[in-house]
Amino acid sequence: MSIFTQHLFAIGIFQGMLLAVLLALSLKVSVASRILGIWCLLLALSFLGVLVSVNQELSFLSFLVGWTYFLPASFGALFYLYCRYAITEQAFNPKDIFHFTPFLACYLLNIDILLAPLETKLNYLQTAPPTTVSFTISQVILFSQAFAYIGLSVLLIRRHERRANDQRADFNPLIFPWLWKIAWLNCLIWTLKVISTFIPFLLFLSRVADGLIVIFIYSIAMAQWRYPHLFNVGQLNNLNKQADPDTADGSTDKASTGKSSALDEQTRKLLLDEIKAFMEKEKPYLRSKLTLQHLAKSIDVSSHHLSETLNQQEGKNFYQFINQYRIEHICEQLKQDSSQKIIDLALASGFSSKSTFNVVFKQFTNKTPSQYRANLREHS
Protein backbone atom coordinates (compact mmCIF):
# COMPACT_ATOMS: atom_id res chain seq x y z
CA MET A 1 0.00 0.00 0.00
CA SER A 2 1.40 3.40 -1.01
CA ILE A 3 2.09 6.21 1.44
CA PHE A 4 -0.69 8.25 -0.18
CA THR A 5 -3.20 5.45 0.38
CA GLN A 6 -2.13 5.04 4.00
CA HIS A 7 -2.62 8.77 4.54
CA LEU A 8 -6.05 8.54 2.89
CA PHE A 9 -7.04 5.73 5.25
CA ALA A 10 -5.66 7.64 8.24
CA ILE A 11 -7.76 10.67 7.31
CA GLY A 12 -10.78 8.43 6.89
CA ILE A 13 -10.24 6.87 10.32
CA PHE A 14 -9.82 10.21 12.10
CA GLN A 15 -12.79 11.86 10.41
CA GLY A 16 -14.99 8.83 10.89
CA MET A 17 -14.32 8.57 14.62
CA LEU A 18 -14.73 12.31 15.13
CA LEU A 19 -18.01 12.53 13.22
CA ALA A 20 -19.40 9.44 14.91
CA VAL A 21 -18.87 11.13 18.28
CA LEU A 22 -20.29 14.47 17.10
CA LEU A 23 -23.39 12.88 15.62
CA ALA A 24 -23.98 10.70 18.69
CA LEU A 25 -23.57 13.53 21.20
CA SER A 26 -25.30 16.34 19.30
CA LEU A 27 -28.11 17.98 21.30
CA LYS A 28 -30.26 18.06 18.17
CA VAL A 29 -29.57 14.44 17.29
CA SER A 30 -32.17 12.70 15.13
CA VAL A 31 -32.63 9.05 14.21
CA ALA A 32 -30.99 9.77 10.84
CA SER A 33 -28.02 11.36 12.62
CA ARG A 34 -27.55 8.32 14.84
CA ILE A 35 -27.66 6.00 11.84
CA LEU A 36 -25.11 8.15 10.04
CA GLY A 37 -22.95 8.17 13.16
CA ILE A 38 -22.94 4.36 13.25
CA TRP A 39 -22.10 4.33 9.54
CA CYS A 40 -19.14 6.68 10.11
CA LEU A 41 -17.87 4.56 13.00
CA LEU A 42 -18.04 1.30 11.03
CA LEU A 43 -16.41 2.95 8.04
CA ALA A 44 -13.56 4.23 10.22
CA LEU A 45 -13.10 0.75 11.70
CA SER A 46 -13.10 -0.73 8.21
CA PHE A 47 -10.29 1.61 7.17
CA LEU A 48 -8.45 0.90 10.42
CA GLY A 49 -8.62 -2.86 9.81
CA VAL A 50 -6.98 -2.45 6.41
CA LEU A 51 -4.29 -0.17 7.82
CA VAL A 52 -3.51 -2.60 10.64
CA SER A 53 -3.15 -5.50 8.22
CA VAL A 54 -0.41 -3.72 6.22
CA ASN A 55 1.35 -1.91 9.06
CA GLN A 56 2.74 -4.29 11.64
CA GLU A 57 3.79 -1.38 13.84
CA LEU A 58 0.14 -1.17 14.87
CA SER A 59 0.34 -4.63 16.44
CA PHE A 60 -1.58 -3.54 19.54
CA LEU A 61 -4.62 -3.38 17.26
CA SER A 62 -3.94 -6.73 15.61
CA PHE A 63 -7.16 -8.16 17.09
CA LEU A 64 -9.01 -6.14 14.40
CA VAL A 65 -7.41 -8.10 11.56
CA GLY A 66 -10.13 -9.93 9.66
CA TRP A 67 -12.97 -8.77 11.87
CA THR A 68 -13.44 -5.52 9.96
CA TYR A 69 -13.45 -7.13 6.52
CA PHE A 70 -17.22 -7.64 6.35
CA LEU A 71 -18.26 -4.35 7.96
CA PRO A 72 -19.22 -2.98 4.50
CA ALA A 73 -21.96 -5.65 4.42
CA SER A 74 -23.91 -3.28 6.68
CA PHE A 75 -23.46 -0.19 4.50
CA GLY A 76 -26.36 -0.95 2.16
CA ALA A 77 -28.85 -1.18 5.03
CA LEU A 78 -27.38 1.90 6.70
CA PHE A 79 -27.74 3.94 3.50
CA TYR A 80 -31.35 2.84 3.01
CA LEU A 81 -32.31 3.49 6.64
CA TYR A 82 -30.55 6.85 6.62
CA CYS A 83 -32.55 7.98 3.58
CA ARG A 84 -35.81 6.77 5.13
CA TYR A 85 -35.34 8.40 8.51
CA ALA A 86 -33.83 11.58 7.04
CA ILE A 87 -36.90 12.17 4.87
CA THR A 88 -39.60 11.38 7.42
CA GLU A 89 -40.18 12.12 11.12
CA GLN A 90 -40.48 8.51 12.23
CA ALA A 91 -39.26 7.10 15.51
CA PHE A 92 -36.84 4.20 15.18
CA ASN A 93 -38.56 0.88 14.52
CA PRO A 94 -36.76 -2.09 16.18
CA LYS A 95 -37.92 -4.28 13.29
CA ASP A 96 -35.40 -2.46 11.10
CA ILE A 97 -32.63 -4.48 12.72
CA PHE A 98 -33.75 -7.21 10.31
CA HIS A 99 -32.04 -5.24 7.52
CA PHE A 100 -28.67 -6.23 8.97
CA THR A 101 -29.24 -9.94 8.26
CA PRO A 102 -26.71 -9.92 5.35
CA PHE A 103 -24.14 -8.32 7.65
CA LEU A 104 -24.65 -11.02 10.31
CA ALA A 105 -24.66 -13.80 7.70
CA CYS A 106 -21.22 -12.80 6.39
CA TYR A 107 -19.69 -13.14 9.86
CA LEU A 108 -21.44 -16.39 10.70
CA LEU A 109 -20.39 -17.98 7.40
CA ASN A 110 -16.74 -17.13 8.05
CA ILE A 111 -16.43 -17.60 11.79
CA ASP A 112 -13.76 -20.30 11.28
CA ILE A 113 -11.56 -17.87 9.33
CA LEU A 114 -12.16 -15.02 11.79
CA LEU A 115 -11.07 -17.25 14.68
CA ALA A 116 -7.98 -18.48 12.83
CA PRO A 117 -4.47 -17.48 14.01
CA LEU A 118 -3.33 -13.94 13.18
CA GLU A 119 -0.70 -15.17 10.73
CA THR A 120 -3.31 -17.06 8.74
CA LYS A 121 -5.60 -14.04 8.48
CA LEU A 122 -2.73 -11.74 7.50
CA ASN A 123 -1.73 -14.20 4.79
CA TYR A 124 -5.25 -14.08 3.35
CA LEU A 125 -5.36 -10.29 3.40
CA GLN A 126 -1.88 -9.77 1.95
CA THR A 127 -1.82 -12.52 -0.69
CA ALA A 128 -5.04 -14.15 -1.82
CA PRO A 129 -8.49 -14.39 -0.19
CA PRO A 130 -9.81 -17.77 0.99
CA THR A 131 -11.25 -20.06 -1.68
CA THR A 132 -13.86 -21.67 0.57
CA VAL A 133 -17.49 -21.87 -0.50
CA SER A 134 -18.60 -19.87 2.56
CA PHE A 135 -16.22 -17.01 1.74
CA THR A 136 -17.40 -16.94 -1.88
CA ILE A 137 -21.02 -16.81 -0.74
CA SER A 138 -20.11 -13.99 1.63
CA GLN A 139 -18.55 -12.01 -1.20
CA VAL A 140 -21.75 -12.40 -3.22
CA ILE A 141 -23.79 -11.28 -0.20
CA LEU A 142 -21.47 -8.31 0.38
CA PHE A 143 -21.96 -6.85 -3.10
CA SER A 144 -25.55 -8.01 -3.58
CA GLN A 145 -26.79 -6.27 -0.45
CA ALA A 146 -25.17 -3.02 -1.58
CA PHE A 147 -26.94 -2.91 -4.94
CA ALA A 148 -30.18 -4.32 -3.53
CA TYR A 149 -30.36 -1.53 -0.95
CA ILE A 150 -29.38 1.09 -3.50
CA GLY A 151 -32.36 -0.12 -5.54
CA LEU A 152 -34.62 0.05 -2.49
CA SER A 153 -33.32 3.53 -1.71
CA VAL A 154 -34.05 4.72 -5.26
CA LEU A 155 -37.63 3.42 -4.96
CA LEU A 156 -37.95 5.05 -1.53
CA ILE A 157 -36.71 8.44 -2.73
CA ARG A 158 -38.96 8.34 -5.80
CA ARG A 159 -42.03 7.37 -3.74
CA HIS A 160 -41.49 10.08 -1.14
CA GLU A 161 -40.69 12.68 -3.79
CA ARG A 162 -44.02 11.94 -5.47
CA ARG A 163 -45.88 12.05 -2.14
CA ALA A 164 -44.24 15.32 -1.15
CA ASN A 165 -45.10 16.95 -4.46
CA ASP A 166 -48.68 15.71 -4.31
CA GLN A 167 -49.38 16.51 -0.66
CA ARG A 168 -47.09 19.29 0.59
CA ALA A 169 -45.94 22.72 -0.55
CA ASP A 170 -43.63 23.69 2.33
CA PHE A 171 -40.52 21.54 1.78
CA ASN A 172 -37.21 22.56 0.25
CA PRO A 173 -37.24 21.28 -3.36
CA LEU A 174 -33.47 20.77 -3.27
CA ILE A 175 -33.90 17.84 -0.86
CA PHE A 176 -34.67 15.28 -3.52
CA PRO A 177 -32.08 16.31 -6.16
CA TRP A 178 -29.43 15.98 -3.44
CA LEU A 179 -30.74 12.56 -2.41
CA TRP A 180 -30.62 11.43 -6.04
CA LYS A 181 -26.99 12.56 -6.32
CA ILE A 182 -26.11 10.69 -3.13
CA ALA A 183 -27.81 7.52 -4.41
CA TRP A 184 -26.00 7.56 -7.76
CA LEU A 185 -22.63 8.37 -6.18
CA ASN A 186 -23.14 5.44 -3.81
CA CYS A 187 -23.86 3.25 -6.84
CA LEU A 188 -20.65 4.46 -8.53
CA ILE A 189 -18.57 3.66 -5.44
CA TRP A 190 -19.88 0.09 -5.21
CA THR A 191 -19.46 -0.42 -8.97
CA LEU A 192 -15.79 0.54 -8.70
CA LYS A 193 -15.42 -1.85 -5.76
CA VAL A 194 -16.93 -4.75 -7.72
CA ILE A 195 -14.73 -4.11 -10.76
CA SER A 196 -11.55 -3.87 -8.69
CA THR A 197 -12.41 -7.06 -6.78
CA PHE A 198 -12.93 -9.29 -9.81
CA ILE A 199 -10.43 -7.69 -12.22
CA PRO A 200 -7.03 -7.71 -10.39
CA PHE A 201 -5.20 -5.31 -12.72
CA LEU A 202 -7.86 -2.67 -11.98
CA LEU A 203 -7.22 -2.77 -8.25
CA PHE A 204 -6.45 0.96 -8.30
CA LEU A 205 -10.19 1.56 -8.79
CA SER A 206 -10.72 0.35 -5.24
CA ARG A 207 -8.54 3.19 -3.99
CA VAL A 208 -10.48 5.65 -6.13
CA ALA A 209 -13.65 4.31 -4.50
CA ASP A 210 -12.06 4.72 -1.04
CA GLY A 211 -11.32 8.36 -1.82
CA LEU A 212 -14.90 8.90 -2.96
CA ILE A 213 -16.15 7.24 0.22
CA VAL A 214 -14.16 9.63 2.41
CA ILE A 215 -15.60 12.60 0.51
CA PHE A 216 -19.10 11.14 0.19
CA ILE A 217 -19.91 9.81 3.64
CA TYR A 218 -18.06 12.41 5.66
CA SER A 219 -19.42 15.38 3.71
CA ILE A 220 -22.95 14.15 4.39
CA ALA A 221 -22.08 13.46 8.02
CA MET A 222 -20.69 16.95 8.57
CA ALA A 223 -23.75 18.51 6.93
CA GLN A 224 -26.08 16.26 8.97
CA TRP A 225 -24.31 17.27 12.18
CA ARG A 226 -24.75 20.97 11.41
CA TYR A 227 -28.29 20.59 10.04
CA PRO A 228 -30.00 17.58 11.72
CA HIS A 229 -33.07 17.90 9.48
CA LEU A 230 -31.06 18.33 6.29
CA PHE A 231 -33.25 16.08 4.12
CA ASN A 232 -36.39 16.17 6.22
CA VAL A 233 -39.74 16.57 4.46
CA GLY A 234 -41.71 15.59 7.53
CA GLN A 235 -45.06 14.04 8.34
CA LEU A 236 -45.50 12.28 5.00
CA ASN A 237 -46.56 9.12 6.78
CA ASN A 238 -49.00 11.05 8.98
CA LEU A 239 -50.52 12.64 5.90
CA ASN A 240 -51.09 9.25 4.34
CA LYS A 241 -52.99 8.14 7.44
CA GLN A 242 -55.19 11.24 7.20
CA ALA A 243 -55.97 10.65 3.54
CA ASP A 244 -59.27 9.48 2.12
CA PRO A 245 -60.33 5.84 2.45
CA ASP A 246 -59.39 5.08 -1.14
CA THR A 247 -55.76 6.13 -0.52
CA ALA A 248 -55.40 5.66 3.23
CA ASP A 249 -53.31 2.55 2.81
CA GLY A 250 -50.44 4.82 1.74
CA SER A 251 -50.60 3.74 -1.90
CA THR A 252 -49.92 6.35 -4.54
CA ASP A 253 -52.95 8.25 -5.71
CA LYS A 254 -53.76 7.00 -9.21
CA ALA A 255 -54.74 10.50 -10.23
CA SER A 256 -51.16 11.66 -9.77
CA THR A 257 -49.85 9.04 -12.17
CA GLY A 258 -52.41 9.65 -14.89
CA LYS A 259 -53.32 5.96 -15.08
CA SER A 260 -57.01 6.34 -14.27
CA SER A 261 -59.70 8.99 -13.78
CA ALA A 262 -62.46 9.00 -11.19
CA LEU A 263 -64.10 12.18 -12.57
CA ASP A 264 -65.26 13.15 -16.04
CA GLU A 265 -63.74 16.22 -17.67
CA GLN A 266 -66.76 18.47 -17.15
CA THR A 267 -66.82 17.69 -13.42
CA ARG A 268 -63.10 18.37 -13.15
CA LYS A 269 -63.55 21.76 -14.87
CA LEU A 270 -66.28 22.76 -12.46
CA LEU A 271 -64.21 21.59 -9.50
CA LEU A 272 -61.15 23.49 -10.72
CA ASP A 273 -63.23 26.67 -11.01
CA GLU A 274 -64.38 26.15 -7.43
CA ILE A 275 -60.81 25.56 -6.24
CA LYS A 276 -59.52 28.71 -7.95
CA ALA A 277 -62.39 30.80 -6.60
CA PHE A 278 -61.58 29.59 -3.09
CA MET A 279 -57.88 30.33 -3.60
CA GLU A 280 -58.60 33.90 -4.76
CA LYS A 281 -61.11 34.62 -2.00
CA GLU A 282 -59.64 32.87 1.07
CA LYS A 283 -55.94 32.84 0.11
CA PRO A 284 -55.22 29.54 1.93
CA TYR A 285 -51.75 29.45 0.32
CA LEU A 286 -50.64 32.07 2.86
CA ARG A 287 -50.68 29.32 5.52
CA SER A 288 -47.23 27.74 5.71
CA LYS A 289 -48.49 24.32 6.80
CA LEU A 290 -51.16 23.98 4.12
CA THR A 291 -51.45 20.40 2.81
CA LEU A 292 -53.54 18.67 0.18
CA GLN A 293 -55.76 17.22 2.91
CA HIS A 294 -56.31 20.63 4.52
CA LEU A 295 -57.29 22.25 1.22
CA ALA A 296 -59.58 19.35 0.28
CA LYS A 297 -61.37 19.61 3.62
CA SER A 298 -61.79 23.37 3.22
CA ILE A 299 -63.64 23.05 -0.09
CA ASP A 300 -65.44 19.85 0.95
CA VAL A 301 -63.99 17.46 -1.63
CA SER A 302 -61.93 14.31 -1.27
CA SER A 303 -58.16 14.70 -1.49
CA HIS A 304 -58.23 12.06 -4.22
CA HIS A 305 -60.53 14.19 -6.40
CA LEU A 306 -58.59 17.35 -5.62
CA SER A 307 -55.31 15.70 -6.61
CA GLU A 308 -56.86 14.31 -9.80
CA THR A 309 -58.26 17.69 -10.79
CA LEU A 310 -54.95 19.50 -10.29
CA ASN A 311 -52.96 16.84 -12.15
CA GLN A 312 -55.24 16.19 -15.09
CA GLN A 313 -57.03 19.52 -15.52
CA GLU A 314 -54.33 21.97 -14.47
CA GLY A 315 -51.28 19.81 -15.27
CA LYS A 316 -49.72 20.54 -11.88
CA ASN A 317 -49.12 18.71 -8.65
CA PHE A 318 -50.10 20.25 -5.32
CA TYR A 319 -46.60 21.66 -4.70
CA GLN A 320 -46.59 23.50 -8.04
CA PHE A 321 -50.18 24.70 -7.72
CA ILE A 322 -49.80 26.27 -4.26
CA ASN A 323 -46.34 27.72 -4.72
CA GLN A 324 -47.35 29.40 -7.97
CA TYR A 325 -49.98 31.32 -6.01
CA ARG A 326 -47.41 32.22 -3.37
CA ILE A 327 -44.86 33.49 -5.88
CA GLU A 328 -47.48 35.47 -7.81
CA HIS A 329 -48.66 37.03 -4.54
CA ILE A 330 -45.10 38.08 -3.65
CA CYS A 331 -44.49 39.47 -7.13
CA GLU A 332 -47.65 41.58 -6.89
CA GLN A 333 -46.55 42.89 -3.51
CA LEU A 334 -43.14 43.85 -4.91
CA LYS A 335 -44.75 45.60 -7.89
CA GLN A 336 -46.75 47.73 -5.47
CA ASP A 337 -43.75 48.50 -3.25
CA SER A 338 -40.32 47.19 -4.25
CA SER A 339 -38.75 48.49 -1.03
CA GLN A 340 -40.41 45.82 1.11
CA LYS A 341 -38.15 43.26 2.77
CA ILE A 342 -38.24 40.12 0.67
CA ILE A 343 -37.86 37.76 3.63
CA ASP A 344 -40.86 39.37 5.35
CA LEU A 345 -42.91 38.92 2.19
CA ALA A 346 -41.80 35.30 1.90
CA LEU A 347 -42.77 34.40 5.45
CA ALA A 348 -46.08 36.24 5.15
CA SER A 349 -46.82 34.37 1.92
CA GLY A 350 -46.59 30.87 3.37
CA PHE A 351 -42.90 30.00 3.05
CA SER A 352 -41.35 28.56 6.19
CA SER A 353 -37.70 29.43 5.47
CA LYS A 354 -35.61 31.81 3.39
CA SER A 355 -33.67 28.99 1.71
CA THR A 356 -36.83 27.24 0.54
CA PHE A 357 -38.30 30.50 -0.71
CA ASN A 358 -35.18 31.41 -2.70
CA VAL A 359 -35.15 28.05 -4.49
CA VAL A 360 -38.88 28.07 -5.25
CA PHE A 361 -38.83 31.71 -6.42
CA LYS A 362 -36.11 30.97 -8.96
CA GLN A 363 -37.96 27.84 -10.12
CA PHE A 364 -41.02 29.90 -11.05
CA THR A 365 -39.43 33.15 -12.27
CA ASN A 366 -35.96 32.07 -13.48
CA LYS A 367 -34.61 34.94 -11.35
CA THR A 368 -33.45 35.32 -7.78
CA PRO A 369 -35.66 37.59 -5.61
CA SER A 370 -32.98 40.29 -5.73
CA GLN A 371 -32.69 40.08 -9.50
CA TYR A 372 -36.47 40.27 -9.85
CA ARG A 373 -36.68 43.39 -7.66
CA ALA A 374 -33.77 45.04 -9.49
CA ASN A 375 -35.55 44.35 -12.79
CA LEU A 376 -38.72 45.99 -11.45
CA ARG A 377 -36.82 49.10 -10.42
CA GLU A 378 -35.15 49.37 -13.84
CA HIS A 379 -38.54 49.38 -15.58
CA SER A 380 -40.33 51.65 -13.10
ZIRAGI-V833469 format. One record per helix or strand of 2 or more residues. SS is the DSSP state (H for helix, E for strand). FROM is the first residue (numbers start at 1). TO is the last residue. If there is no record, write none. Layout:
ss-><SS,SS>
from-><FROM,FROM>
to-><TO,TO>
This chain:
ss-><H,H,H,H,H,H,H,H,H,H,H,H,H,H,H,H,H,H,H,H,H>
from-><3,31,56,71,94,111,118,133,174,200,204,236,254,265,284,292,303,318,342,354,369>
to-><25,54,64,87,109,114,126,167,198,202,226,242,257,282,286,298,314,336,348,365,378>
